[in-house]
Amino acid sequence: MKIIVVGFEGDIGKAVCKELGARHDLILAGRSNGDIRVDMADRASVDAMYTKTGIVDAVVSTAGDVHFGLLFEFTEETFMLGLQNKVMGQVNLVLAGLSAVADAGSFTLTSGVLDRDPIRMGAAAATANGALGGFVVGAAIEMPRQLRLNVVSPGLLDVSAPRYGAWFPGHETVPSERVGRAYAKSVEGAITGQVMIVE
Ligand SMILES: NC(=O)c1ccc[n+]([C@@H]2O[C@H](COP(=O)([O-])OP(=O)(O)OC[C@H]3O[C@@H](n4cnc5c(N)ncnc54)[C@H](OP(=O)(O)O)[C@@H]3O)[C@@H](O)[C@H]2O)c1
C-alpha cells in the first residue's frame, strides 16, 4: 500500500513507521521535515499535500500539538491550540482526503489516554482527544466508497516516559511496538468507526 504518515518524527510516528515500513510504501509528511512538508492545521497546505501525493491507500496521522497547563492559567488562545492543531488538523486530513484515498482505503488518527484517565494540566488534551473520538464515531458511518476511519488512543508510550513520565504519576506505560501494531490493525484490517484504546 501507499501510505502517508503525518507526524513521522514523533515517538508514535516512529513506532508506526517501524511497523508498517517493512510491508508498505510510506510517504513521510511533517511540518519541518519529510518527503512532503505539510501543516495539517492549514487546509490549503493539506490540499497541496494530496495534490503532490496523488491517490494513496491510507493516511495515518500521529501528529497533534496541544498546550499543557494549569486549568486556571488557560486562555482562549492556549486552549484553542489543541482544537486547531490536533483536532482540526486531523479532521482536515480526512475532509480533504475523501477524494485522495483509494476505494476501501483508510484514515487512522491519533488521540490519547487523557480523556479517560486524566492528569493535571491535561484539560485541553482531554478535550481534543474526546473530540477526535466523537468525530470518528460520527463520520465513519458517512464515509463514501467503503473508506474506513479509526482513531488510536494510546497510553503513555515507554519511549516517551523520559520526556513526559513525571506528568503521568502512576500511569503504566505502553510498549511502542504494541502501539505500532494498533495502527497496522486499522490500516490493514477491516474495522471502522473505532476508538482503539491501547494500554
Ligand atoms: N508520546 C506518547 O506517549 C503519546 C501517548 C498518547 C497520545 N499521544 C499524542 O500523540 C500525538 C503525537 O505525539 P508524539 O509524542 O508521538 O509526537 P510529538 O512529539 O507530539 O510530534 C509529532 C510530530 O507531529 C508533527 N506535527 C505537529 N503538528 C503538526 C501539524 N500541524 N502539521 C504537520 N505535522 C505536525 C511535528 O512535526 P514538526 O516537528 O515538524 O513540527 C512532530 O514531529 C500527540 O497529539 C500526543 O498528544 C502521545
PDBQT file of the ligand as one rigid body, heavy atoms in Angstrom, charges set to zero:
ROOT
HETATM    1  N1  LIG A 201       4.033  10.067  23.070  1.00  0.00    +0.000 N 
HETATM    2  C1  LIG A 201       3.058   9.496  23.793  1.00  0.00    +0.000 C 
HETATM    3  O1  LIG A 201       3.308   8.737  24.740  1.00  0.00    +0.000 OA
HETATM    4  C2  LIG A 201       1.629   9.755  23.436  1.00  0.00    +0.000 A 
HETATM    5  C3  LIG A 201       0.632   8.955  24.008  1.00  0.00    +0.000 A 
HETATM    6  C4  LIG A 201      -0.699   9.170  23.669  1.00  0.00    +0.000 A 
HETATM    7  C5  LIG A 201      -1.030  10.193  22.770  1.00  0.00    +0.000 A 
HETATM    8  N2  LIG A 201      -0.032  10.968  22.244  1.00  0.00    +0.000 N 
HETATM    9  C6  LIG A 201      -0.420  12.007  21.274  1.00  0.00    +0.000 C 
HETATM   10  O2  LIG A 201       0.068  11.606  20.025  1.00  0.00    +0.000 OA
HETATM   11  C7  LIG A 201       0.449  12.744  19.253  1.00  0.00    +0.000 C 
HETATM   12  C8  LIG A 201       1.897  12.552  18.829  1.00  0.00    +0.000 C 
HETATM   13  O3  LIG A 201       2.725  12.516  19.979  1.00  0.00    +0.000 OA
HETATM   14  P1  LIG A 201       4.271  12.081  19.890  1.00  0.00    +0.000 P 
HETATM   15  O4  LIG A 201       4.776  12.204  21.277  1.00  0.00    +0.000 OA
HETATM   16  O5  LIG A 201       4.396  10.785  19.193  1.00  0.00    +0.000 OA
HETATM   17  O6  LIG A 201       4.940  13.124  18.921  1.00  0.00    +0.000 OA
HETATM   18  P2  LIG A 201       5.185  14.710  19.018  1.00  0.00    +0.000 P 
HETATM   19  O7  LIG A 201       6.417  14.961  19.786  1.00  0.00    +0.000 OA
HETATM   20  O8  LIG A 201       3.921  15.366  19.511  1.00  0.00    +0.000 OA
HETATM   21  O9  LIG A 201       5.487  15.076  17.499  1.00  0.00    +0.000 OA
HETATM   22  C9  LIG A 201       4.813  14.536  16.401  1.00  0.00    +0.000 C 
HETATM   23  C10 LIG A 201       5.139  15.252  15.130  1.00  0.00    +0.000 C 
HETATM   24  O10 LIG A 201       3.936  15.906  14.734  1.00  0.00    +0.000 OA
HETATM   25  C11 LIG A 201       4.283  16.925  13.862  1.00  0.00    +0.000 C 
HETATM   26  N3  LIG A 201       3.217  17.925  13.819  1.00  0.00    +0.000 N 
HETATM   27  C12 LIG A 201       2.644  18.589  14.848  1.00  0.00    +0.000 A 
HETATM   28  N4  LIG A 201       1.715  19.447  14.386  1.00  0.00    +0.000 NA
HETATM   29  C13 LIG A 201       1.704  19.293  13.040  1.00  0.00    +0.000 A 
HETATM   30  C14 LIG A 201       0.964  19.918  12.002  1.00  0.00    +0.000 A 
HETATM   31  N5  LIG A 201       0.076  20.869  12.258  1.00  0.00    +0.000 N 
HETATM   32  N6  LIG A 201       1.185  19.516  10.727  1.00  0.00    +0.000 NA
HETATM   33  C15 LIG A 201       2.095  18.554  10.456  1.00  0.00    +0.000 A 
HETATM   34  N7  LIG A 201       2.850  17.948  11.389  1.00  0.00    +0.000 NA
HETATM   35  C16 LIG A 201       2.647  18.330  12.673  1.00  0.00    +0.000 A 
HETATM   36  C17 LIG A 201       5.551  17.519  14.420  1.00  0.00    +0.000 C 
HETATM   37  O11 LIG A 201       6.309  17.948  13.317  1.00  0.00    +0.000 OA
HETATM   38  P3  LIG A 201       7.419  19.140  13.446  1.00  0.00    +0.000 P 
HETATM   39  O12 LIG A 201       8.386  18.665  14.485  1.00  0.00    +0.000 OA
HETATM   40  O13 LIG A 201       7.996  19.195  12.093  1.00  0.00    +0.000 OA
HETATM   41  O14 LIG A 201       6.674  20.378  13.862  1.00  0.00    +0.000 OA
HETATM   42  C18 LIG A 201       6.192  16.339  15.166  1.00  0.00    +0.000 C 
HETATM   43  O15 LIG A 201       7.336  15.845  14.528  1.00  0.00    +0.000 OA
HETATM   44  C19 LIG A 201       0.227  13.956  20.154  1.00  0.00    +0.000 C 
HETATM   45  O16 LIG A 201      -1.010  14.544  19.833  1.00  0.00    +0.000 OA
HETATM   46  C20 LIG A 201       0.192  13.375  21.554  1.00  0.00    +0.000 C 
HETATM   47  O17 LIG A 201      -0.630  14.113  22.417  1.00  0.00    +0.000 OA
HETATM   48  C21 LIG A 201       1.272  10.773  22.547  1.00  0.00    +0.000 A 
ENDROOT
TORSDOF 0
